[in-house]
């Protein structure tokens, strides 16, 4: 019998010594449990994605030095084999690499063959692809290595099979999006079944800027059956047992994936926690309006960091309804966070007075509304400067798509938590969180959403219903459907033309927004690279 240990770790990008310690600890723990083979994620030594750090020779040299130190440190564990992901400068060029360490030596190595260059991936910019399989033996079993994207293509696995591999080991730094866990299994099951080979898949965990890595490591037997799986969004060690014939045994550790809402919520919590903690912010500040978006962001922040690290600030204007005050106070009390109220009427009046001569003879319009939002943004950023805490913005994907947001106002901040969460999903996530514990006042979830920047204002004064808006955004932006296809799906042409035009028109705003967590198949930012200056109109 043989046990493979899957080290589902959360590397900190660039912390080479710290990441080596994570790998070492996982290896030591696995060894103490009788495992002689430990597999860590893709680029586990550096973190993923290093981006243009890979263009720095000093970074590559430091990674190589740390690999050598780790190799020697692991030599104390007799006959323990550890697979480590790292960048490597080879005769062919810089490669995304995995080294097999045993008894103080690198006994084998593999260069990633399929370099992704789509969505958030840009590996062709940095790496030269490999073209050879890597098969090594451990306790009588022959293993073939794959690196992330390799497992989504047939050729690398076929090469390993031809070279004599019995079991595939896939090292991954696979970012999360909704229902990604089922997509991975579906795709890999096809490759495994066609070759009649078992596959062990280890994935990283953690937040890295916009990306969240969800773990969810698993193993498939030669018929494509899941025989072991690990939790999403958690670090840990998982074990796969191999019998004497080289077959994977079914484990009692098979985790049922949680609901879409639970996954999305956990991804947001992990993304906030890691962004704040890895960048060493002492806490966060949130503008709490009494509306649904800021309520969700507040709940996520508290779950991620603890109430003592979260400060909520209500900034009422003359248009703020009494129920907004009441609901904001109740929400803050429910979560036991520091809560402040700063009225904005006086600074807004002062700005309007200062601009009175310049605005003379001009009609009141969105300019005056935006002054209110910008006063709030200024107050939040002042508190951030004074305390060192990070401002979390509260705009959702629906608003960001069509520009229903104010530059230097509600867009002012350091991290956009729900930037990739459509408004309809916002409500579902609030319902999910209240299902655990009723912390969001019910009225926040039932009242008509409003920016409260003018009398009796609601979001639907200038936008289609959120069900319609979100449907159009998903089809146009995430699924890349044409305007004609969206109309053919049942959306009225006027709404489709308006929404798609607003998406184009507001590209300049989105370019100036803070980074935010990606949870859909396509998010504004790294996934969406449209020019600001363009005359093309579909």
C-alpha positions in Angstrom: 0.0 0.0 0.0 1.2 3.5 -0.7 -0.2 6.9 0.3 0.1 10.1 -1.8 -0.2 13.3 0.2 -1.8 16.3 -1.5 -0.5 19.5 0.0 -3.3 22.0 -0.5 -1.4 25.1 0.7 -1.8 28.9 0.5 1.4 30.4 -0.8 2.2 34.1 -0.4 3.5 35.3 -3.7 7.1 36.3 -3.5 7.6 34.9 0.0 10.0 32.2 -1.1 11.3 31.2 2.3 7.8 31.3 3.8 6.4 29.1 0.9 9.3 26.7 1.3 8.4 26.4 5.0 4.7 25.6 4.0 5.9 22.8 1.7 8.4 21.5 4.3 5.8 21.4 7.0 3.3 19.6 4.8 6.0 17.1 3.8 7.0 16.5 7.4 3.3 16.0 8.5 2.7 13.7 5.6 5.8 11.7 6.4 4.7 11.3 10.0 1.5 9.8 8.7 3.3 7.2 6.6 3.3 9.0 3.2 6.4 8.7 1.0 5.1 11.0 -1.8 4.0 14.6 -1.4 2.6 16.7 -4.2 2.4 20.5 -4.0 0.6 23.0 -6.3 1.9 24.6 -9.5 4.6 27.3 -8.7 4.1 26.5 -5.0 7.6 27.9 -4.2 6.8 31.3 -5.6 3.1 31.7 -5.6 0.9 32.1 -8.7 0.9 34.2 -10.9 4.2 36.0 -10.4 3.5 38.1 -13.5 6.4 40.5 -14.4 8.4 39.3 -11.4 9.3 36.6 -13.8 11.2 39.1 -15.9 13.5 39.9 -12.9 16.6 37.7 -13.0 17.0 38.2 -9.2 13.6 36.6 -8.7 14.5 33.6 -10.7 17.8 33.2 -9.0 16.2 33.6 -5.5 13.7 30.9 -6.4 16.5 28.5 -7.5 18.5 29.2 -4.3 15.4 28.5 -2.2 14.7 25.3 -4.1 18.2 24.1 -3.3 17.8 25.0 0.4 14.4 23.1 0.5 15.9 20.1 -1.2 18.6 19.8 1.5 16.1 20.5 4.3 13.9 17.6 3.1 16.8 15.2 2.9 16.3 14.4 6.6 13.2 12.4 5.6 14.6 9.1 4.2 13.2 8.2 0.8 10.5 10.9 1.0 9.6 12.2 -2.5 8.3 15.8 -2.8 7.1 17.4 -6.0 7.6 21.2 -6.0 6.5 23.8 -8.6 8.8 26.7 -9.4 10.2 28.7 -12.4 13.4 27.4 -13.8 15.9 28.8 -16.3 16.8 26.1 -18.7 18.8 25.9 -21.9 15.5 26.4 -23.7 14.6 29.5 -21.7 12.5 30.2 -18.6 10.0 27.4 -18.0 7.1 26.7 -15.6 8.6 23.7 -13.9 8.1 20.9 -11.4 11.1 19.3 -9.7 10.9 15.9 -8.0 13.0 16.0 -4.8 14.3 12.9 -2.9 17.2 12.3 -0.5 18.8 15.7 -1.1 18.7 15.5 -4.9 16.5 16.6 -7.8 15.8 13.2 -9.3 13.5 14.3 -12.2 11.9 17.4 -13.6 9.1 18.5 -15.9 8.5 21.7 -18.0 4.8 22.7 -18.6 3.9 22.1 -22.2 0.5 23.8 -22.6 0.9 27.5 -21.7 -2.5 29.2 -21.2 -2.8 32.6 -22.9 -6.5 33.3 -22.3 -8.8 34.8 -19.7 -6.6 35.8 -16.7 -3.6 33.8 -18.0 -0.6 35.3 -19.8 2.0 32.5 -19.5 3.2 32.9 -23.1 4.6 36.3 -22.1 7.0 34.6 -19.6 7.6 31.0 -20.3 8.9 28.7 -23.0 6.9 25.4 -23.3 8.4 22.0 -22.6 8.0 19.1 -25.0 8.9 16.0 -23.1 7.1 13.8 -20.5 8.5 13.2 -17.0 8.0 9.8 -15.4 9.5 8.8 -12.1 9.2 5.8 -9.8 8.2 5.9 -6.2 7.8 2.6 -4.2 7.3 0.6 -7.4 4.7 2.9 -8.9 5.5 5.0 -12.0 4.1 8.5 -12.0 3.8 11.0 -14.8 3.7 14.8 -14.1 1.4 17.4 -15.6 1.2 21.1 -14.8 -2.3 22.7 -14.7 -3.2 23.5 -18.3 -1.5 20.3 -19.5 -4.3 18.3 -17.9 -6.9 20.0 -20.1 -5.3 18.7 -23.3 -4.8 15.1 -24.4 -1.2 15.2 -25.7 0.8 15.6 -22.4 -1.1 12.8 -20.7 -0.7 10.6 -23.7 3.1 11.2 -23.7 3.2 10.3 -20.0 1.2 7.1 -20.7 3.5 6.1 -23.6 6.5 6.7 -21.4 5.2 4.2 -18.9 3.3 6.2 -16.3 0.7 4.4 -14.4 -0.7 7.4 -12.5 -0.9 11.1 -13.4 0.0 13.8 -10.9 -1.4 17.1 -11.8 0.0 20.2 -10.1 -2.4 23.2 -10.3 -2.8 26.8 -9.5 -6.4 26.9 -10.9 -8.3 30.1 -10.1 -11.9 29.8 -9.1 -15.0 30.8 -10.9 -18.6 29.7 -10.3 -19.0 25.9 -10.8 -15.3 25.5 -11.7 -15.0 22.4 -9.5 -17.5 20.4 -11.6 -16.0 21.6 -14.9 -12.5 20.4 -13.8 -13.8 16.9 -13.0 -15.9 16.8 -16.2 -12.9 17.7 -18.4 -10.3 15.5 -16.7 -12.6 12.5 -16.4 -12.7 12.4 -20.2 -8.9 12.3 -20.5 -8.5 9.8 -17.6 -11.1 7.4 -19.1 -9.6 7.5 -22.6 -6.2 6.4 -21.2 -7.5 4.2 -18.4 -5.2 6.0 -16.1 -5.8 7.3 -12.6 -5.2 11.0 -11.9 -4.3 12.9 -8.7 -5.1 16.6 -8.8 -3.7 19.1 -6.3 -4.7 22.7 -6.3 -3.6 25.8 -4.5 -5.7 27.8 -2.1 -5.8 31.5 -1.4 -6.4 35.0 -2.7 -3.9 36.7 -5.0 -5.1 40.2 -6.0 -8.2 39.6 -8.1 -7.9 35.8 -8.2 -9.1 33.3 -5.6 -7.7 29.7 -5.7 -10.2 27.3 -4.2 -8.3 24.1 -3.6 -10.8 21.4 -4.0 -8.1 18.9 -4.8 -9.3 15.4 -5.8 -8.4 12.0 -7.3 -10.0 10.1 -10.1 -9.5 6.4 -10.6 -8.9 4.9 -14.1 -12.7 4.9 -14.9 -13.1 8.5 -14.0 -14.7 8.0 -10.6 -14.0 10.5 -7.8 -12.3 8.4 -5.1 -11.1 11.3 -2.9 -11.8 15.0 -2.7 -10.8 17.9 -0.4 -12.7 20.9 0.8 -12.7 24.1 -1.2 -11.3 27.4 0.3 -9.4 25.6 3.0 -5.7 24.6 3.4 -4.9 21.0 4.5 -3.4 17.7 3.7 -5.3 15.0 1.8 -4.3 11.4 1.2 -4.9 9.0 -1.6 -4.2 5.3 -1.0 -2.8 3.1 -3.8 -3.1 -0.7 -3.6 -0.4 -3.1 -4.7 -1.8 -3.2 -8.3 -1.5 0.5 -8.6 -5.2 1.2 -8.3 -6.6 4.2 -6.3 -8.7 3.1 -3.4 -12.0 4.9 -2.6 -11.6 7.2 0.4 -14.0 8.1 3.0 -12.9 11.7 2.4 -15.1 12.7 -0.5 -16.5 16.2 0.0 -19.8 17.2 -1.5 -19.4 20.6 -3.2 -21.5 23.3 -1.5 -24.1 25.4 -3.2 -23.2 28.0 -5.8 -24.1 30.7 -3.2 -22.0 29.1 -0.5 -19.0 28.8 -2.9 -19.3 32.4 -4.0 -19.6 33.6 -0.5 -16.6 31.6 0.7 -14.5 32.8 -2.3 -15.3 36.5 -1.4 -14.4 35.9 2.3 -11.1 34.2 1.4 -10.3 36.9 -1.2 -10.9 39.7 1.3 -9.0 37.9 4.1 -5.9 37.3 2.0 -5.8 40.7 0.3 -6.0 42.5 3.7 -3.7 40.2 5.6 -1.1 39.5 2.9 -0.8 43.2 2.3 -0.6 43.8 6.0 -3.5 46.3 6.4 -4.6 46.7 10.0 -8.3 46.5 9.1 -10.9 47.9 6.8 -13.4 50.7 6.5 -16.8 50.4 4.7 -19.3 53.1 3.9 -22.5 51.7 5.2 -25.6 53.1 3.5 -28.4 51.0 4.7 -28.6 49.3 1.3 -28.1 45.7 0.2 -24.6 46.1 -1.4 -22.9 47.6 1.6 -24.7 45.2 3.9 -23.2 42.2 2.0 -19.7 43.7 2.0 -19.9 44.4 5.7 -21.0 40.8 6.4 -18.1 39.4 4.2 -15.6 41.7 5.9 -16.5 40.6 9.4 -16.5 36.9 8.4 -13.1 37.4 6.8 -11.4 39.5 9.4 -13.4 39.6 12.6 -15.5 42.5 13.9 -12.5 44.2 15.6 -10.9 44.8 12.2 -14.0 46.3 10.6 -15.3 49.9 10.9 -18.6 51.0 9.3 -19.3 54.6 8.5 -22.8 55.9 7.7 -22.7 59.3 5.9 -26.3 60.6 5.6 -27.4 63.4 3.4 -30.6 65.4 3.2 -32.0 62.6 0.9 -31.2 59.7 3.2 -34.4 58.0 4.4 -34.9 57.4 8.1 -35.1 53.7 7.4 -31.6 53.8 6.0 -30.2 55.1 9.3 -32.2 52.6 11.3 -31.2 49.6 9.2 -27.5 50.7 9.0 -27.3 51.0 12.8 -29.1 47.6 13.3 -26.7 45.9 10.8 -23.6 47.3 12.6 -25.0 46.3 16.0 -25.7 42.8 14.7 -22.1 42.4 13.7 -20.6 44.2 16.7 -18.4 46.5 14.5 -17.3 50.1 15.2 -20.0 52.4 13.8 -19.7 56.1 13.1 -22.1 58.6 11.5 -20.8 61.6 9.7 -23.4 63.9 8.1 -22.4 65.2 4.7 -24.9 68.1 4.3 -22.5 70.8 5.4 -19.5 69.8 3.2 -21.9 69.3 0.2 -23.4 72.8 0.8 -19.9 74.3 1.0 -18.9 72.7 -2.3 -22.1 73.8 -4.0 -21.6 77.3 -2.7 -18.0 77.4 -4.0 -19.3 76.3 -7.5 -22.4 78.5 -7.5 -20.9 81.2 -9.8 -19.6 78.5 -12.3 -22.9 76.7 -12.3 -25.0 79.8 -12.6 -27.7 79.4 -15.2 -27.2 75.7 -15.5 -29.8 73.1 -14.6 -29.3 70.8 -11.6 -28.4 67.3 -12.9 -26.2 64.4 -12.0 -23.3 66.7 -11.1 -24.9 67.7 -7.8 -25.7 64.0 -7.1 -22.0 63.1 -7.7 -20.8 65.8 -5.4 -22.5 63.9 -2.5 -20.9 60.7 -3.6 -17.5 62.3 -3.8 -17.8 63.9 -0.4 -18.4 60.4 1.0 -15.4 59.1 -0.9 -13.2 61.9 0.4 -14.3 61.2 4.0 -13.6 57.5 3.7 -10.2 58.0 2.2 -9.3 60.5 4.9 -10.2 58.0 7.6 -8.1 55.4 5.6 -5.1 57.8 5.5 -5.4 58.5 9.2 -5.8 54.9 10.4 -4.0 52.9 7.7 -7.1 50.8 7.2 -8.2 49.8 3.7 -11.4 51.1 2.2 -13.6 48.4 0.7 -15.9 49.7 -2.0 -19.4 48.3 -2.4 -20.3 48.6 -6.1 -21.6 45.4 -7.8 -21.0 44.1 -11.3 -24.3 45.3 -12.6 -23.5 48.9 -11.6 -19.9 48.7 -12.9 -21.1 47.4 -16.2 -23.3 50.3 -17.0 -21.5 53.1 -15.1 -24.1 53.4 -12.4 -21.2 54.6 -10.1 -19.3 57.7 -9.4 -15.6 58.2 -10.1 -13.8 59.4 -7.0 -17.1 58.8 -5.1 -18.5 55.4 -4.4 -15.6 54.0 -6.5 -13.0 55.5 -4.2 -11.2 52.8 -2.2 -8.6 50.1 -2.3 -10.5 46.8 -2.9 -13.8 46.2 -4.7 -15.2 43.1 -2.9 -18.4 42.5 -5.0 -17.1 44.0 -8.3 -17.8 40.7 -10.1 -21.2 40.0 -8.3 -24.3 40.8 -10.2 -27.1 42.5 -8.3 -29.4 39.5 -8.5 -26.6 37.4 -7.0 -26.0 40.0 -4.3 -29.5 39.3 -3.0 -29.0 35.5 -3.2 -25.7 35.8 -1.2 -27.5 37.9 1.4 -30.2 35.3 1.7 -27.5 32.6 2.0 -25.7 34.5 4.8 -28.9 35.2 6.7 -29.7 31.5 6.5 -26.6 30.9 8.7 -27.5 33.7 11.1 -30.0 36.5 10.5 -27.7 39.5 10.5 -29.0 41.6 7.6 -32.2 43.4 8.4 -35.1 42.1 6.3 -36.1 45.5 5.1 -32.7 45.9 3.4 -33.5 42.9 1.3 -37.1 44.0 0.4 -37.0 47.7 -0.2 -36.4 49.1 -3.7 -32.6 49.8 -4.2 -31.7 53.5 -4.3 -28.5 55.6 -4.4 -30.5 58.2 -2.3 -28.9 61.2 -4.1 -32.2 62.9 -5.0 -35.8 62.8 -3.7 -37.7 59.4 -4.2 -34.9 58.0 -6.3 -34.7 54.3 -7.2 -32.2 52.4 -9.3 -34.9 51.4 -11.8 -35.5 55.1 -12.7 -32.6 54.9 -15.1 -31.9 51.2 -15.5 -33.9 48.1 -16.6 -35.0 45.7 -13.9 -31.9 43.9 -12.4 -33.2 40.6 -13.7 -33.1 42.0 -17.3 -29.9 44.0 -16.8 -28.0 41.0 -15.3 -29.3 38.7 -18.0 -28.0 41.0 -20.8 -24.7 41.6 -19.0 -24.1 37.9 -18.5 -24.9 37.1 -22.1 -23.0 40.0 -23.7 -20.0 40.3 -21.4 -19.5 36.8 -19.9 -20.8 34.6 -22.8 -19.7 36.9 -25.6 -23.1 36.7 -27.3 -24.0 39.2 -30.1 -26.8 41.7 -29.7 -28.9 39.8 -32.2 -28.4 36.6 -30.2 -29.5 38.3 -26.9 -32.6 39.8 -28.6 -33.4 36.3 -30.0 -33.2 34.9 -26.5 -36.2 37.1 -25.5 -34.7 40.4 -24.3 -36.3 43.5 -25.8 -34.2 45.3 -28.3 -34.3 48.7 -26.6 -32.9 47.3 -23.3 -30.2 45.4 -25.1 -29.1 48.3 -27.2 -29.1 50.6 -24.1 -27.2 48.2 -21.9 -24.5 47.2 -24.4 -24.0 50.9 -25.3 -23.6 51.8 -21.6 -21.0 49.0 -21.2 -19.0 50.5 -24.1 -19.4 54.0 -22.8 -18.2 53.4 -19.3 -15.0 51.5 -20.1 -13.0 54.6 -18.9 -14.6 54.4 -15.5 -13.9 50.8 -15.0 -10.2 51.3 -15.8 -10.0 53.6 -12.8 -11.8 51.2 -10.4 -10.0 49.3 -7.6 -9.1 45.6 -8.2 -11.8 43.2 -7.1 -12.4 39.5 -6.6 -13.2 37.5 -9.7 -15.9 34.8 -9.3 -17.5 34.5 -12.7 -16.1 33.1 -15.9 -15.3 36.7 -17.1 -14.7 39.7 -14.9 -14.1 43.3 -15.7 -10.4 43.8 -15.4 -7.9 41.1 -16.3 -10.5 39.2 -18.4 -11.9 42.2 -20.2 -9.4 44.1 -22.3 -11.4 46.5 -24.4 -10.1 49.8 -25.6 -11.4 53.0 -24.1 -11.0 54.9 -27.4 -13.0 53.0 -30.1 -15.5 53.9 -32.7 -16.7 50.3 -33.2 -20.3 49.7 -32.3 -21.9 46.3 -32.7 
